[in-house]
Amino acid sequence: MKIIQEALAGTVESSDLLVKIAPAAGEFNVVINSEVMKQFGDQIRLVVHQTLNSLGINEGLVLIEDKGALDCVIRARVQSAVLRAAGVNEINWEQLQ
């Protein structure tokens, strides 16, 4: 999947996160800010990177502002932002599992 436009998903409310994605030709950068980075930073990074890898994302800028979201919320917000940024209108649910 290719990032073709900027997109957002989520909120900055407690137990949620805001994901911002933008195109960046030839570059891949993921920036994560979290209130719980010391306790759960490794797990947050793992879930974000696994989700991006499963969607075939290898270039672009991904900014994440986490407010203590669970893994399932992280996965859902990243997937939503990527699909919006890629201009996807039809969702292949098998790819998102």
C-alpha positions in Angstrom: 0.0 0.0 0.0 1.3 3.5 -0.8 0.7 6.6 1.3 -0.7 9.3 -1.2 -2.2 11.9 1.2 -2.1 13.0 4.8 -4.6 11.4 7.1 -5.6 11.2 10.8 -7.3 8.7 13.0 -8.1 8.7 16.7 -8.2 11.3 19.4 -6.0 12.6 22.2 -8.5 11.5 24.9 -7.4 9.2 27.7 -7.0 5.5 26.6 -6.8 6.5 22.9 -4.1 7.7 20.5 -3.9 10.1 17.6 -2.2 8.8 14.4 -1.0 11.2 11.7 0.3 9.8 8.5 1.9 11.8 5.6 3.6 10.8 2.4 7.4 11.0 2.4 9.0 9.6 -0.8 11.8 7.2 -0.1 11.7 7.8 3.7 10.2 5.8 6.5 10.0 7.5 9.9 7.8 6.6 12.9 7.7 8.9 15.8 5.9 7.8 19.0 5.1 10.0 21.9 3.4 8.4 24.9 2.5 9.1 28.5 3.4 5.5 29.3 6.5 5.1 27.1 8.7 4.0 30.0 6.4 1.1 30.9 5.0 0.1 27.5 7.2 1.8 24.9 8.6 -1.5 23.5 5.1 -3.0 23.2 3.7 0.1 21.5 6.5 0.2 19.0 6.0 -3.5 18.3 2.3 -3.2 17.6 2.8 -0.1 15.4 5.5 -1.7 13.3 3.7 -5.1 13.0 0.6 -3.3 11.8 2.5 -1.1 9.3 4.3 -4.2 8.0 1.1 -6.2 7.6 -0.2 -3.4 5.4 3.0 -3.1 3.4 3.9 0.4 4.5 7.6 1.0 4.0 7.7 4.8 3.3 6.0 7.8 4.8 5.9 9.7 8.0 3.9 8.3 10.9 3.4 10.4 14.1 1.7 8.9 17.1 0.5 10.7 20.2 -0.5 7.9 22.7 -2.6 8.5 25.8 -2.5 4.9 27.1 -4.3 3.0 24.4 -4.6 -0.8 24.5 -2.9 -2.9 21.7 -6.2 -3.4 19.9 -6.9 0.4 19.8 -3.4 1.1 18.5 -3.8 -1.5 15.8 -7.2 -0.1 14.8 -6.1 3.5 14.7 -3.0 2.8 12.7 -5.0 0.7 10.2 -7.6 3.4 9.8 -5.0 6.1 9.3 -3.2 4.0 6.7 -6.3 3.2 4.8 -7.4 6.8 4.7 -3.9 8.0 3.7 -3.7 5.4 0.9 -7.1 6.4 -0.4 -8.6 3.0 0.0 -12.4 2.8 -0.5 -12.9 -1.0 -0.3 -11.5 -2.8 2.7 -9.9 -6.2 2.3 -10.7 -7.6 5.8 -8.5 -10.6 5.4 -5.4 -8.4 5.0 -6.2 -6.5 8.2 -6.3 -9.6 10.4 
